[in-house]
Amino acid sequence: MNPSATSNKPARRRSEVSPETLAALETGKLATRNLVEWLAMDQLRLFTHLLDDLKLEATPELEQELESLRSVGVMQKSWGLGSLLARYITQHPRHPVILEELTTHPSDAVRIWTMTAIQSPATLTLYQRLTAIRPFAADEHFGVRECAWMVVRPALINDLPQSIHRLLPWAKHKDANLRRFAMESIRPCGVWCAHASLLKEQPELALRILEQLRSDEARYVQLSVANWLNDSSKSQPEFVTSLCHRWLNESPTKETQWIVHHAQRTLRKRGVDS
């Protein structure tokens, strides 16, 4: 369904989401257009509709587990539904095919559950995890891309040297979404995720990726690099100040200048001379 079939503009408040838009979201016919629509949507209702579409019967045990997710936060609910999807269809004869089909489902929420389900086996290697997450990291939907780095971040942080080695080709990729993933997934502090203690102490570990992206043409990537350095400035201000000075000397481009300016915003607030 085209978004224009429900409303010309995304709602700015949950109360403004029309019944028609909400119905389309909760039956998996429409992707959310902003965070407001995502928060307004009943993910549990969408999950039930998905089971119907897959011709899977909801057992009493499943319904009980769904109800237990009703009161948790929106991200915990999303991860929980992804894990539940993985467990519920594991024994299905079409299990791999179903997951493959769901990677292109019209609903961004369903694609997020699908990536979580694919990432759920504890036996996956880092290489396998990155291979599996790649389509989601390049997804056209902003929410899917954001959740892509979040769902694989624990594995990346658990083995930073190997992760940075694996992510360096992503930082060189022609797709700006993949370049951004390489940076955003290993931010020292990050958003809605646990901090990376080792990177807070040793930010130089990520230098190969930072250097690769220091003059990236895409503002989407520039912002990620600037945010990475701003994170780092809170624990390692001298590292960030020194790096920014060097970049301005070695790479006097407008892209580098923009990154350096935004990277030092916390330092300026603290009165640190840059």
Buried (B, 14 or more C-beta within 10 A) or exposed (E): BEBEEBBEEBBEEEEBBEEEBBBBBBBBBBBBBBEBBBEBBEBBBBBBBBBEEBEBEBEEEBEEBBEEBEEEEEEEBBBBBBBBBBEBBEEEEEEEEBBEEBBEBEBBBBBBBBBBBBBBEEEBEBEBBBEBBBBBBBBEBBBBBBBBBBBBBEBBBEEBEBBBEBBEEBBEBEEBBBBBBBBBBBBBBBEEBEBBEEBBEBBEBBEEBBBBBBBBEBEBBBBBBBBBBBBBBBBBBEBBBEBBEEBBEEBEBEBBBBBBBBBBBBBEEEEBEB
